Amino acid sequence: MTKRTLLPRPLADGQALHASLSRRGLLRAGGLGLTGAGAALLFGCGGDDTVATDGELETTRIRIPATGSICVSPMLLARKFLPAEGFTDIVPWTAQADYFTDVAEGRTDFGVFYGFGVLQQIDNGLPLTILTGVHAGCFEVFARRGIDAIADLKGQKIGYPKNFGSDFIASVLRYVGFSAGQDSLLGYPGDDLTSAFSKGEVDAVVAVPPWGERLRAANAGHVILNSVEDRPWSQYYCCVIYANSAFVKNNPVATKRALRAIFKGADFISQDPQGAARYLVDQGYTADFAETGATFKHLNYRLWRDWHPEDTVRFMALRGKDNGTLKLTPDQIINRGTDWRFLNELKREMPALAFAPGSRSGFALNCEVGPLEPPLAAANAQPAVRS
């Protein structure tokens, strides 16, 4: 099996730092003898004292997930940065119906999930809009001795995390030329998945963080597919951020600011994985510091600056169209259920990041905030041409 490990593109030496600083921040920087880049490193953009200025915020209330797999931590960490974006009423959300219905019916504003699962819901007509990808990888397939490749899984029993569904492993099996039998894919909740594998109830399991780390720690089986390293899955996003379509249309400034907070969470992990892990443990999102830190080192959260999620949507949609699980074409799904305007603007405004241990947030972001483009500033804007 051909493998490739994706590494972030290094930042150019001497790249200019820009930051939007408050007058008070500049005075504090001057008092400490800091100017230019030094002040930017200490106080960051939209940081501890300043509020981002993209135009008038349509709402100061936002509802975001309060639970989820460790791999989607940028969404959990966003809560740390949302106040600097002007949000004063941050409502944590725990799924009542399911990840998709709650967002579609307006019980929460944002969600994060495996990309193909979101495409299926858009294909079914739910009003969801994909805004960006989160990271590559996170799925691994562990198998017992004697199973050395995905092709060896034909006729074997495969366990998968029930809350994530079987979409990933089903698409992998189809990719190598066969479909799983009706009784061969078995869903398990949480730790029951690793227990079933250890007891021999299944021959292989699909693991997401933190269960992959737990299987490694227990020396249970061996990895026959790692979506961080193995093509073609390593070349595309795993999970995507999506939102209620009406929220995006009616609150473009709030959508952009929320997405910026999520990207700050991703950058926090990239620059200081141990610090991000400690923050999540201290806030009660997870109990295991070592597991969380190991997951952050395993996954790449820098990709949002370099990759475009439309490639992922097209890849997944093509697989779904070919095997009959999606009715819409890739172009129809892209036109109906994606909006890249916010991502494209934030890529321009946040071109780099730098660690700043002196600030309360722990790091500073290179993000000189510019004016909104006309289509984004209008609540009833026509669909933009996606690039």
C-alpha positions as CSV (number, residue, x, y, z in Angstrom):
1,M,0.0,0.0,0.0
2,T,1.4,3.4,-1.0
3,K,1.5,5.8,1.9
4,R,2.1,9.5,2.1
5,T,2.3,11.6,5.2
6,L,1.0,15.1,4.7
7,L,3.1,17.9,6.3
8,P,2.2,21.5,6.5
9,R,3.9,23.9,4.1
10,P,6.6,25.8,6.0
11,L,6.1,29.5,6.4
12,A,8.5,31.7,4.5
13,D,11.3,33.2,6.6
14,G,10.8,36.8,7.4
15,Q,7.1,36.8,6.6
16,A,5.5,40.0,7.7
17,L,3.3,40.0,10.7
18,H,0.1,42.1,10.8
19,A,-2.3,42.5,13.6
20,S,-5.3,44.7,14.5
21,L,-4.4,46.2,17.9
22,S,-6.5,48.4,20.2
23,R,-5.0,51.7,21.3
24,R,-4.7,50.4,24.8
25,G,-2.8,47.4,23.4
26,L,-0.4,49.6,21.5
27,L,0.3,51.7,24.6
28,R,1.0,48.6,26.6
29,A,3.3,47.3,23.9
30,G,5.1,50.7,23.9
31,G,5.5,50.5,27.6
32,L,7.2,47.2,27.3
33,G,9.5,48.3,24.6
34,L,7.7,46.4,21.9
35,T,7.0,47.6,18.4
36,G,5.7,46.1,15.2
37,A,6.1,42.4,15.1
38,G,6.8,42.2,18.9
39,A,3.5,43.9,19.7
40,A,1.7,41.6,17.3
41,L,3.2,38.5,18.9
42,L,2.2,39.7,22.4
43,F,-1.4,40.8,21.8
44,G,-2.5,39.0,18.7
45,C,-5.4,39.9,16.4
46,G,-8.9,40.3,17.8
47,G,-7.1,39.1,20.9
48,D,-7.6,39.5,24.6
49,D,-8.8,43.2,24.6
50,T,-10.0,43.8,21.1
51,V,-13.1,42.9,19.2
52,A,-12.9,41.9,15.5
53,T,-14.4,44.5,13.1
54,D,-15.9,43.0,10.0
55,G,-19.1,45.1,10.0
56,E,-22.1,45.1,12.3
57,L,-22.7,41.8,14.0
58,E,-26.2,40.7,13.3
59,T,-26.5,38.6,16.5
60,T,-24.5,38.2,19.6
61,R,-26.0,34.8,20.3
62,I,-24.4,31.7,18.9
63,R,-25.0,28.0,19.6
64,I,-22.2,25.6,19.0
65,P,-21.5,21.9,19.9
66,A,-20.3,21.2,23.4
67,T,-19.4,17.6,22.8
68,G,-17.8,15.5,20.1
69,S,-14.8,13.3,19.3
70,I,-11.5,14.8,20.2
71,C,-10.6,15.1,16.5
72,V,-13.2,17.9,16.1
73,S,-11.6,20.0,19.0
74,P,-11.2,23.2,16.9
75,M,-15.0,23.6,17.3
76,L,-14.8,23.0,21.1
77,L,-11.8,25.4,21.4
78,A,-13.7,28.1,19.5
79,R,-15.6,28.9,22.7
80,K,-12.4,30.4,24.0
81,F,-12.2,32.8,21.2
82,L,-15.9,33.7,20.5
83,P,-16.0,36.5,23.0
84,A,-13.3,38.4,21.1
85,E,-15.4,38.1,18.0
86,G,-18.2,40.0,19.8
87,F,-20.4,37.1,20.9
88,T,-21.8,37.6,24.4
89,D,-24.4,34.7,24.6
90,I,-22.5,31.5,23.7
91,V,-24.9,28.5,24.1
92,P,-23.4,25.0,24.3
93,W,-25.3,22.4,22.4
94,T,-25.7,18.7,23.0
95,A,-27.5,16.8,20.3
96,Q,-31.2,16.2,21.0
97,A,-32.3,14.5,17.7
98,D,-29.1,13.9,15.7
99,Y,-26.1,16.0,14.5
100,F,-27.9,17.0,11.3
101,T,-31.5,17.5,12.2
102,D,-30.7,19.8,15.1
103,V,-28.7,22.1,12.8
104,A,-31.2,21.9,10.0
105,E,-34.2,22.6,12.3
106,G,-32.4,25.5,14.0
107,R,-31.8,24.1,17.5
108,T,-28.1,24.9,17.0
109,D,-26.3,27.0,14.4
110,F,-23.1,25.0,13.6
111,G,-22.1,21.3,13.5
112,V,-19.1,19.2,12.6
113,F,-19.1,15.7,11.2
114,Y,-17.6,13.3,8.7
115,G,-17.9,14.9,5.3
116,F,-19.8,12.1,3.5
117,G,-22.4,12.0,6.2
118,V,-23.1,15.7,5.6
119,L,-23.3,15.2,1.9
120,Q,-25.9,12.6,2.4
121,Q,-28.1,15.0,4.4
122,I,-27.7,17.7,1.7
123,D,-28.6,15.1,-0.9
124,N,-31.7,14.4,1.2
125,G,-32.7,18.0,1.1
126,L,-31.7,19.2,4.6
127,P,-30.8,23.0,4.7
128,L,-27.2,22.6,5.6
129,T,-24.2,24.6,4.3
130,I,-20.6,23.3,4.4
131,L,-18.2,26.1,5.2
132,T,-14.8,24.4,5.5
133,G,-12.9,21.3,6.3
134,V,-11.3,20.6,9.7
135,H,-8.5,18.1,9.2
136,A,-7.4,15.1,7.2
137,G,-7.5,11.6,8.6
138,C,-8.7,10.4,12.0
139,F,-10.1,7.1,10.7
140,E,-7.9,4.0,11.2
141,V,-8.7,0.4,10.5
142,F,-7.3,-2.1,13.0
143,A,-7.4,-5.8,12.1
144,R,-6.5,-9.1,13.7
145,R,-3.5,-11.2,12.7
146,G,-3.9,-12.7,9.3
147,I,-5.7,-9.7,7.8
148,D,-3.0,-7.5,6.2
149,A,-4.9,-5.4,3.7
150,I,-8.4,-4.0,3.1
151,A,-9.0,-6.6,0.4
152,D,-8.6,-9.3,3.1
153,L,-11.7,-7.9,4.8
154,K,-14.1,-9.6,2.3
155,G,-16.4,-11.9,4.2
156,Q,-15.1,-10.7,7.6
157,K,-17.0,-8.9,10.4
158,I,-16.1,-5.3,10.8
159,G,-17.0,-3.1,13.8
160,Y,-17.5,0.7,13.5
161,P,-18.4,3.5,15.9
162,K,-22.1,3.7,16.0
163,N,-22.3,7.4,16.3
164,F,-20.2,8.0,13.2
165,G,-21.9,5.4,11.1
166,S,-20.5,2.9,8.5
167,D,-20.1,5.4,5.6
168,F,-16.3,5.5,5.7
169,I,-15.6,1.8,5.8
170,A,-18.4,1.1,3.3
171,S,-16.8,3.6,0.8
172,V,-13.3,2.1,1.4
173,L,-14.6,-1.4,0.7
174,R,-16.3,-0.2,-2.5
175,Y,-13.1,1.6,-3.5
176,V,-11.2,-1.7,-3.5
177,G,-14.0,-3.5,-5.4
178,F,-16.5,-5.1,-3.1
179,S,-19.4,-4.3,-0.8
180,A,-19.9,-5.5,2.7
181,G,-22.6,-8.0,3.4
182,Q,-25.6,-7.0,5.4
183,D,-24.4,-8.7,8.5
184,S,-20.7,-7.9,8.3
185,L,-20.8,-4.3,9.4
186,L,-21.6,-4.0,13.1
187,G,-22.1,-0.7,15.0
188,Y,-20.9,-0.4,18.6
189,P,-21.1,2.6,21.0
190,G,-17.9,4.0,22.5
191,D,-15.7,1.6,24.4
192,D,-17.8,-1.4,23.4
193,L,-16.1,-1.2,20.0
194,T,-12.6,-1.9,21.4
195,S,-14.0,-4.5,23.7
196,A,-15.7,-6.4,20.8
197,F,-12.4,-6.4,18.9
198,S,-10.4,-7.6,21.9
199,K,-13.0,-10.4,22.5
200,G,-12.9,-11.6,18.8
201,E,-16.5,-10.6,18.1
202,V,-15.3,-8.7,15.0
203,D,-12.2,-9.3,12.8
204,A,-11.5,-5.6,12.3
205,V,-12.6,-2.2,13.6
206,V,-12.8,1.3,12.3
207,A,-11.4,3.6,15.1
208,V,-11.6,7.3,15.6
209,P,-9.9,9.3,18.4
210,P,-9.5,8.4,21.2
211,W,-10.2,4.7,20.5
212,G,-7.3,4.3,18.1
213,E,-4.9,5.5,20.8
214,R,-6.5,3.0,23.2
215,L,-6.1,0.1,20.8
216,R,-2.4,1.0,20.2
217,A,-1.8,1.2,24.0
218,A,-3.3,-2.2,24.4
219,N,-1.4,-3.7,21.5
220,A,-4.7,-4.8,20.0
221,G,-4.3,-5.8,16.3
222,H,-2.4,-3.8,13.7
223,V,-3.3,-0.9,11.4
224,I,-4.1,-1.8,7.8
225,L,-5.4,1.6,6.9
226,N,-4.6,5.0,8.3
227,S,-6.5,7.8,6.6
228,V,-3.8,10.4,7.7
229,E,-1.2,8.6,5.6
230,D,-2.9,6.3,3.0
231,R,-4.0,7.6,-0.4
232,P,-6.5,8.6,-1.6
233,W,-8.0,9.4,1.8
234,S,-5.0,11.2,3.1
235,Q,-5.4,13.8,0.3
236,Y,-8.8,15.0,1.5
237,Y,-10.5,16.3,4.6
238,C,-12.2,13.9,6.9
239,C,-14.6,16.1,8.9
240,V,-16.2,19.4,7.8
241,I,-17.8,22.4,9.5
242,Y,-21.4,23.0,8.4
243,A,-24.1,25.4,9.5
244,N,-27.8,26.0,9.3
245,S,-28.3,27.5,5.8
246,A,-30.7,30.2,7.0
247,F,-28.2,31.3,9.7
248,V,-25.5,31.7,7.1
249,K,-27.8,33.7,4.8
250,N,-29.2,36.0,7.5
251,N,-26.0,36.4,9.5
252,P,-23.0,36.6,7.2
253,V,-20.9,38.6,9.6
254,A,-21.6,36.3,12.5
255,T,-20.8,33.3,10.3
256,K,-17.5,34.7,9.4
257,R,-16.6,35.6,13.0
258,A,-17.6,32.2,14.2
259,L,-15.5,30.5,11.6
260,R,-12.5,32.7,12.5
261,A,-12.9,31.5,16.1
262,I,-12.9,27.9,14.9
263,F,-9.7,28.5,12.9
264,K,-8.1,30.1,16.0
265,G,-8.9,26.8,17.7
266,A,-7.2,24.9,14.9
267,D,-4.2,27.1,15.1
268,F,-4.0,26.7,18.9
269,I,-3.7,23.0,18.4
270,S,-1.1,23.4,15.6
271,Q,1.1,25.7,17.7
272,D,0.7,24.2,21.1
273,P,-0.9,20.8,21.1
274,Q,-0.1,20.1,24.7
275,G,-1.5,23.5,25.8
276,A,-4.7,22.9,23.8
277,A,-5.0,19.5,25.3
278,R,-4.6,20.9,28.8
279,Y,-7.3,23.6,28.1
280,L,-9.8,20.9,27.0
281,V,-9.1,18.8,30.1
282,D,-9.4,21.9,32.4
283,Q,-12.7,22.8,30.8
284,G,-14.1,19.3,31.2
285,Y,-14.4,18.4,27.5
286,T,-12.1,15.4,28.0
287,A,-10.6,13.6,31.0
288,D,-7.4,12.1,29.4
289,F,-4.6,14.6,28.8
290,A,-2.2,12.1,27.3
291,E,-4.8,10.7,24.8
292,T,-5.8,14.1,23.7
293,G,-2.2,15.3,23.3
294,A,-1.4,12.2,21.2
295,T,-4.4,12.8,19.0
296,F,-3.3,16.4,18.4
297,K,0.2,15.2,17.3
298,H,-1.3,12.6,15.0
299,L,-3.7,14.9,13.1
300,N,-2.9,17.9,11.0
301,Y,-4.9,21.0,11.8
302,R,-2.9,23.4,9.6
303,L,-4.5,22.3,6.3
304,W,-7.3,24.9,6.2
305,R,-4.9,27.5,4.8
306,D,-3.5,25.3,2.0
307,W,-6.4,23.0,1.0
308,H,-9.7,23.8,-0.5
309,P,-12.7,21.7,0.8
310,E,-14.4,21.7,-2.6
311,D,-11.9,19.0,-3.6
312,T,-13.0,16.9,-0.7
313,V,-16.7,17.4,-1.5
314,R,-16.2,16.5,-5.1
315,F,-14.2,13.4,-4.2
316,M,-16.8,12.1,-1.8
317,A,-19.7,13.1,-4.0
318,L,-18.2,11.2,-6.9
319,R,-17.9,8.1,-4.8
320,G,-21.4,8.4,-3.6
321,K,-22.8,9.0,-7.1
322,D,-20.9,6.1,-8.5
323,N,-22.2,3.6,-5.8
324,G,-25.7,4.9,-5.8
325,T,-25.8,6.3,-2.3
326,L,-26.2,9.9,-3.6
327,K,-28.7,11.1,-6.1
328,L,-27.2,14.6,-6.8
329,T,-24.1,15.2,-8.9
330,P,-21.0,16.7,-7.3
331,D,-21.8,20.1,-8.9
332,Q,-25.4,20.0,-7.6
333,I,-24.2,19.3,-4.1
334,I,-21.6,22.0,-4.3
335,N,-24.1,24.6,-5.6
336,R,-26.8,23.6,-3.1
337,G,-24.8,23.0,0.1
338,T,-21.5,24.9,0.2
339,D,-20.3,28.5,0.7
340,W,-16.6,29.2,0.5
341,R,-16.7,33.0,0.7
342,F,-15.9,33.1,4.4
343,L,-13.1,30.6,4.1
344,N,-11.5,32.5,1.2
345,E,-11.6,35.8,3.0
346,L,-10.1,34.3,6.2
347,K,-7.3,32.7,4.3
348,R,-6.3,36.2,3.0
349,E,-6.7,37.8,6.5
350,M,-5.0,35.0,8.5
351,P,-2.1,34.0,6.4
352,A,0.2,32.9,9.3
353,L,0.3,32.3,13.0
354,A,2.9,32.7,15.7
355,F,3.3,31.5,19.2
356,A,3.1,34.2,22.0
357,P,3.4,32.8,25.5
358,G,3.1,36.2,27.0
359,S,-0.5,36.6,26.0
360,R,-3.4,35.2,28.0
361,S,-4.6,33.3,25.0
362,G,-1.2,31.7,24.5
363,F,-0.6,32.7,20.9
364,A,-1.1,35.4,18.4
365,L,-2.6,35.2,14.9
366,N,-1.5,37.0,11.8
367,C,-4.8,38.3,10.6
368,E,-5.1,41.9,9.6
369,V,-8.9,42.3,9.2
370,G,-10.0,43.8,6.0
371,P,-13.4,45.0,4.9
372,L,-16.1,42.6,3.9
373,E,-16.6,42.0,0.2
374,P,-20.0,43.3,-1.0
375,P,-21.7,39.8,-1.5
376,L,-20.8,38.9,2.1
377,A,-22.0,42.1,3.6
378,A,-25.6,41.7,2.3
379,A,-27.8,39.3,4.2
380,N,-29.8,38.5,1.1
381,A,-26.8,38.2,-1.2
382,Q,-27.0,36.1,-4.3
383,P,-25.0,32.9,-4.3
384,A,-21.4,33.8,-4.9
385,V,-19.2,32.2,-7.6
386,R,-17.2,29.6,-5.7
387,S,-13.5,29.5,-6.3
